[in-house]
Each structure stands twice: as structure tokens, then as C-alpha cells.
Amino acid sequence: MRFVSGKASDYAGRFRAEPDNREVLFDLYDVTYSRGGKVVLTDVRARLPVGASSLLGPSGSGKSTMLRLLNRLADPDSGEVLYEGRDVRDYDPLLLRREVSLVPQLPALIDGTVHDNVAYGPRLAGRSFNARNCLELAGLDPEFENRDAAKLSVGEQQRVMLARALALEPRVLLLDEPTSALDQTARDAVEGTLRRLRARTAISLVVVTHDIAQARRLSDYVVRIDSGRVVAQGPAAELLAQPEEPELATAEDAT
């Protein structure tokens, strides 16, 4: 599947033209993961459906680690992580990461223009791309294409990171605390971009967040994690009906 030219709506339409009949994206069975001799995840069982999901939990709970397991940026010590019913360890890691693309917590742009950054992944993969269309989908004016990436605001840089991920035409975007470094105005803009992306395309989202209100705004399904264990999971409307817990609403993720 390659997108070469046309408007952003054509890009979105390409995804809509390929209806997603899957119900479940990821299954995790009895997953345990350790780092530096410390157990980070213990006996995790979780299911992430197609659509928009959140991994919700306080600082150090293991949610960012769980996100990294989904596209083999880390592998579990034991247990299975399945993508579309197949163990992720059976996929070529590079091919998997193009289809299941991670946008990190902090922007990590290369020196050069916005175009250079959006082009980074497709050029490595030898694929065609349209930077301006990807920028529009990521909530930036296409005129940003020739700007110096280093001179952008943090919020603009975060949306360039999103455009760079979109240039690989992923089916799934993994977003690790995508608004944690932003002020409220920039946060609202990025969240609006993600909601519009979901409305215009069939791309699924998995968002790591410590913010219950953000999980409500962005997701249909929630997996709650605490101390490396899944403590609850289910539709966001049901799971997040109770009042917010201050420690979750103010914590920052460290794992």
C-alpha cells in the first residue's frame, strides 16, 4: 500500500477504502518483563481492540514498557504478545514497526527542515510519500514543510513527529504520553488532531497517559495498569465513570 500524491483526504480515503474488519489488534498473555534486574510487568493479560485505546496508570506503573512490547522495541521475558493473532516475535521487527509505529513522549527530530524529518522513515524504507499531506493530517499547515525543524515550538515538533509516523502509512499509532511536555493550548491542539485523525482514517491509536480526563477524551477502551499489573480493562465509558483519582491525574510517567 503506497500513497504518492493527492490531498490529505485522499490519504484518509485510502484507509477507509480498506475497511478494517478486525476486532482485536493486540492480545497479551501472561507477559512478564524485567529490566536491570527489576520486574516491570508481571503476568499481564490484556486485549486491545481496533479503534482508540489508552494504557492508563500512575508514574512507574509499566504502561510505557507495555507500549514498547507491542512493536518489539522490547521483548517479554515470558508470555506472548500477539498482533492480529500472531506472536510479534514472528514478524520482521522493521516491517512490524512500519505498520505499528511509535511516536515517543518527547520530540526527537533530526537536523534540517520539516520535510527532511517527514522524509526520514520513507527514505530508509525506499517508499514514496507526500510530506504536505502528512503534515495536514498531523494538524500542521503544509507551508511548514520547508521550515527549520529546530525553530518550531514543542507542540509543532510533536506534530511533525506524528507526520513522520504517518508517512510510513501505519495501521496503528502507538503514542507515549503525547502531550506531557505541552502547555494546555498545545495539548488541546494535539488532542484535536488525534480525534480528527481517528474520524478521517481507519488508523488505530494506543495512547499511554496518566491523565484520566485525557483517556476519556481520546479513547474508547482503557487498560488500567498499576505496579506492573493490569488491574482493570474495558470500555472507557464504563471503566472511567468514577471520579478522577488525584495521583493519576497529576502523575508523570517514568517507565
C-alpha positions as a Python dict, from the first residue, in 0.01 Angstrom:
ca = {
    (1, 'M'): (0, 0, 0),
    (2, 'R'): (156, 328, -107),
    (3, 'F'): (31, 681, -115),
    (4, 'V'): (205, 911, -360),
    (5, 'S'): (0, 1218, -441),
    (6, 'G'): (-328, 1397, -390),
    (7, 'K'): (-492, 1569, -95),
    (8, 'A'): (-488, 1457, 265),
    (9, 'S'): (-847, 1348, 220),
    (10, 'D'): (-722, 1102, -42),
    (11, 'Y'): (-477, 966, 214),
    (12, 'A'): (-758, 923, 463),
    (13, 'G'): (-978, 775, 197),
    (14, 'R'): (-721, 511, 115),
    (15, 'F'): (-753, 378, 469),
    (16, 'R'): (-1131, 399, 454),
    (17, 'A'): (-1125, 213, 124),
    (18, 'E'): (-967, -78, 308),
    (19, 'P'): (-1225, -149, 578),
    (20, 'D'): (-1082, -285, 899),
    (21, 'N'): (-1278, -598, 985),
    (22, 'R'): (-1052, -694, 1272),
    (23, 'E'): (-1194, -679, 1622),
    (24, 'V'): (-874, -723, 1822),
    (25, 'L'): (-535, -570, 1748),
    (26, 'F'): (-326, -700, 2037),
    (27, 'D'): (-352, -978, 2293),
    (28, 'L'): (-106, -1010, 2580),
    (29, 'Y'): (-96, -1341, 2764),
    (30, 'D'): (87, -1383, 3096),
    (31, 'V'): (351, -1128, 2998),
    (32, 'T'): (639, -1065, 3237),
    (33, 'Y'): (920, -820, 3167),
    (34, 'S'): (1227, -722, 3369),
    (35, 'R'): (1483, -451, 3320),
    (36, 'G'): (1809, -419, 3511),
    (37, 'G'): (1704, -698, 3746),
    (38, 'K'): (1378, -521, 3834),
    (39, 'V'): (1042, -670, 3738),
    (40, 'V'): (846, -406, 3546),
    (41, 'L'): (547, -611, 3427),
    (42, 'T'): (405, -920, 3596),
    (43, 'D'): (162, -1172, 3447),
    (44, 'V'): (-3, -912, 3225),
    (45, 'R'): (-316, -1020, 3043),
    (46, 'A'): (-475, -758, 2824),
    (47, 'R'): (-664, -716, 2500),
    (48, 'L'): (-654, -403, 2284),
    (49, 'P'): (-929, -374, 2023),
    (50, 'V'): (-931, -190, 1694),
    (51, 'G'): (-1002, 180, 1745),
    (52, 'A'): (-863, 408, 2014),
    (53, 'S'): (-730, 262, 2338),
    (54, 'S'): (-548, 407, 2638),
    (55, 'L'): (-295, 249, 2872),
    (56, 'L'): (-371, 438, 3192),
    (57, 'G'): (-172, 439, 3514),
    (58, 'P'): (46, 635, 3757),
    (59, 'S'): (418, 703, 3734),
    (60, 'G'): (631, 391, 3709),
    (61, 'S'): (336, 157, 3658),
    (62, 'G'): (482, -3, 3343),
    (63, 'K'): (250, 137, 3081),
    (64, 'S'): (524, 278, 2853),
    (65, 'T'): (705, -56, 2876),
    (66, 'M'): (387, -234, 2773),
    (67, 'L'): (357, 2, 2476),
    (68, 'R'): (710, -84, 2362),
    (69, 'L'): (627, -455, 2366),
    (70, 'L'): (360, -400, 2100),
    (71, 'N'): (611, -333, 1820),
    (72, 'R'): (913, -519, 1955),
    (73, 'L'): (1110, -228, 2089),
    (74, 'A'): (1129, -470, 2380),
    (75, 'D'): (1050, -840, 2409),
    (76, 'P'): (893, -1006, 2716),
    (77, 'D'): (1087, -1241, 2943),
    (78, 'S'): (790, -1477, 2928),
    (79, 'G'): (441, -1487, 2789),
    (80, 'E'): (311, -1384, 2448),
    (81, 'V'): (230, -1057, 2273),
    (82, 'L'): (7, -1119, 1970),
    (83, 'Y'): (-66, -877, 1687),
    (84, 'E'): (-362, -988, 1479),
    (85, 'G'): (-336, -1330, 1640),
    (86, 'R'): (32, -1378, 1559),
    (87, 'D'): (323, -1356, 1803),
    (88, 'V'): (507, -1029, 1739),
    (89, 'R'): (836, -1222, 1756),
    (90, 'D'): (734, -1392, 1431),
    (91, 'Y'): (732, -1056, 1249),
    (92, 'D'): (1034, -887, 1099),
    (93, 'P'): (1091, -604, 1353),
    (94, 'L'): (1140, -333, 1091),
    (95, 'L'): (830, -431, 896),
    (96, 'L'): (627, -451, 1217),
    (97, 'R'): (741, -103, 1326),
    (98, 'R'): (635, 46, 993),
    (99, 'E'): (287, -94, 1040),
    (100, 'V'): (276, -34, 1417),
    (101, 'S'): (456, 299, 1451),
    (102, 'L'): (558, 458, 1782),
    (103, 'V'): (554, 834, 1846),
    (104, 'P'): (779, 896, 2152),
    (105, 'Q'): (699, 1111, 2452),
    (106, 'L'): (946, 1384, 2357),
    (107, 'P'): (1012, 1506, 2000),
    (108, 'A'): (1336, 1368, 1856),
    (109, 'L'): (1382, 1549, 1528),
    (110, 'I'): (1685, 1534, 1302),
    (111, 'D'): (1868, 1849, 1192),
    (112, 'G'): (1714, 2007, 883),
    (113, 'T'): (1374, 2105, 758),
    (114, 'V'): (1033, 1971, 845),
    (115, 'H'): (1036, 1795, 505),
    (116, 'D'): (1366, 1625, 594),
    (117, 'N'): (1208, 1489, 910),
    (118, 'V'): (888, 1364, 747),
    (119, 'A'): (1101, 1202, 475),
    (120, 'Y'): (1328, 1022, 722),
    (121, 'G'): (1134, 695, 758),
    (122, 'P'): (1008, 658, 400),
    (123, 'R'): (1356, 718, 260),
    (124, 'L'): (1502, 447, 481),
    (125, 'A'): (1226, 214, 367),
    (126, 'G'): (1261, 314, 0),
    (127, 'R'): (899, 428, -15),
    (128, 'S'): (718, 717, -179),
    (129, 'F'): (547, 973, 42),
    (130, 'N'): (377, 1312, 34),
    (131, 'A'): (505, 1534, 313),
    (132, 'R'): (243, 1807, 273),
    (133, 'N'): (-46, 1564, 302),
    (134, 'C'): (105, 1404, 611),
    (135, 'L'): (154, 1746, 770),
    (136, 'E'): (-210, 1834, 707),
    (137, 'L'): (-327, 1512, 871),
    (138, 'A'): (-96, 1585, 1164),
    (139, 'G'): (-258, 1924, 1215),
    (140, 'L'): (10, 2147, 1058),
    (141, 'D'): (-21, 2383, 764),
    (142, 'P'): (159, 2227, 465),
    (143, 'E'): (356, 2552, 442),
    (144, 'F'): (558, 2424, 738),
    (145, 'E'): (731, 2182, 501),
    (146, 'N'): (1039, 2400, 440),
    (147, 'R'): (1076, 2543, 790),
    (148, 'D'): (1375, 2469, 1011),
    (149, 'A'): (1254, 2194, 1246),
    (150, 'A'): (1474, 2325, 1529),
    (151, 'K'): (1285, 2658, 1532),
    (152, 'L'): (940, 2508, 1588),
    (153, 'S'): (757, 2510, 1918),
    (154, 'V'): (747, 2184, 2115),
    (155, 'G'): (383, 2135, 2016),
    (156, 'E'): (467, 2186, 1648),
    (157, 'Q'): (761, 1948, 1678),
    (158, 'Q'): (534, 1684, 1830),
    (159, 'R'): (301, 1713, 1531),
    (160, 'V'): (599, 1679, 1295),
    (161, 'M'): (679, 1355, 1477),
    (162, 'L'): (321, 1246, 1411),
    (163, 'A'): (352, 1341, 1042),
    (164, 'R'): (676, 1142, 1021),
    (165, 'A'): (497, 836, 1157),
    (166, 'L'): (206, 887, 916),
    (167, 'A'): (447, 897, 622),
    (168, 'L'): (505, 524, 675),
    (169, 'E'): (131, 460, 629),
    (170, 'P'): (87, 271, 957),
    (171, 'R'): (-222, 81, 1060),
    (172, 'V'): (-155, 152, 1427),
    (173, 'L'): (-3, 452, 1604),
    (174, 'L'): (149, 400, 1949),
    (175, 'L'): (162, 733, 2134),
    (176, 'D'): (367, 758, 2453),
    (177, 'E'): (235, 1047, 2666),
    (178, 'P'): (195, 1260, 2351),
    (179, 'T'): (105, 1580, 2537),
    (180, 'S'): (310, 1553, 2859),
    (181, 'A'): (562, 1821, 2753),
    (182, 'L'): (298, 2065, 2625),
    (183, 'D'): (106, 2353, 2774),
    (184, 'Q'): (-273, 2334, 2779),
    (185, 'T'): (-320, 2515, 2448),
    (186, 'A'): (-75, 2287, 2265),
    (187, 'R'): (-220, 1984, 2442),
    (188, 'D'): (-570, 2070, 2323),
    (189, 'A'): (-440, 2117, 1968),
    (190, 'V'): (-264, 1778, 1963),
    (191, 'E'): (-567, 1604, 2112),
    (192, 'G'): (-787, 1766, 1850),
    (193, 'T'): (-550, 1643, 1580),
    (194, 'L'): (-571, 1287, 1713),
    (195, 'R'): (-951, 1295, 1725),
    (196, 'R'): (-969, 1424, 1368),
    (197, 'L'): (-721, 1159, 1257),
    (198, 'R'): (-945, 892, 1401),
    (199, 'A'): (-1250, 1046, 1231),
    (200, 'R'): (-1082, 1069, 890),
    (201, 'T'): (-886, 743, 879),
    (202, 'A'): (-903, 383, 990),
    (203, 'I'): (-577, 410, 1183),
    (204, 'S'): (-600, 270, 1536),
    (205, 'L'): (-442, 451, 1832),
    (206, 'V'): (-290, 320, 2154),
    (207, 'V'): (-218, 612, 2388),
    (208, 'V'): (-16, 599, 2710),
    (209, 'T'): (-144, 852, 2963),
    (210, 'H'): (-155, 921, 3337),
    (211, 'D'): (-450, 1158, 3288),
    (212, 'I'): (-797, 1009, 3335),
    (213, 'A'): (-963, 1305, 3164),
    (214, 'Q'): (-739, 1262, 2861),
    (215, 'A'): (-818, 891, 2846),
    (216, 'R'): (-1187, 984, 2842),
    (217, 'R'): (-1134, 1234, 2561),
    (218, 'L'): (-920, 1014, 2337),
    (219, 'S'): (-1014, 652, 2385),
    (220, 'D'): (-1298, 407, 2357),
    (221, 'Y'): (-1119, 132, 2553),
    (222, 'V'): (-892, 153, 2857),
    (223, 'V'): (-641, -78, 3021),
    (224, 'R'): (-553, 37, 3373),
    (225, 'I'): (-208, -57, 3499),
    (226, 'D'): (-67, -28, 3848),
    (227, 'S'): (264, -162, 3984),
    (228, 'G'): (324, -361, 3667),
    (229, 'R'): (-11, -538, 3669),
    (230, 'V'): (-335, -488, 3479),
    (231, 'V'): (-595, -401, 3741),
    (232, 'A'): (-891, -333, 3511),
    (233, 'Q'): (-981, -309, 3144),
    (234, 'G'): (-1289, -237, 2944),
    (235, 'P'): (-1486, 32, 2758),
    (236, 'A'): (-1379, 379, 2865),
    (237, 'A'): (-1737, 493, 2929),
    (238, 'E'): (-1777, 218, 3189),
    (239, 'L'): (-1429, 200, 3336),
    (240, 'L'): (-1382, 575, 3382),
    (241, 'A'): (-1728, 657, 3514),
    (242, 'Q'): (-1594, 701, 3870),
    (243, 'P'): (-1439, 1032, 3987),
    (244, 'E'): (-1078, 1105, 3898),
    (245, 'E'): (-804, 993, 4133),
    (246, 'P'): (-561, 1281, 4207),
    (247, 'E'): (-250, 1065, 4194),
    (248, 'L'): (-335, 954, 3840),
    (249, 'A'): (-444, 1293, 3718),
    (250, 'T'): (-119, 1464, 3822),
    (251, 'A'): (148, 1195, 3795),
    (252, 'E'): (405, 1180, 3518),
    (253, 'D'): (506, 852, 3357),
    (254, 'A'): (860, 731, 3422),
    (255, 'T'): (852, 377, 3287),
}
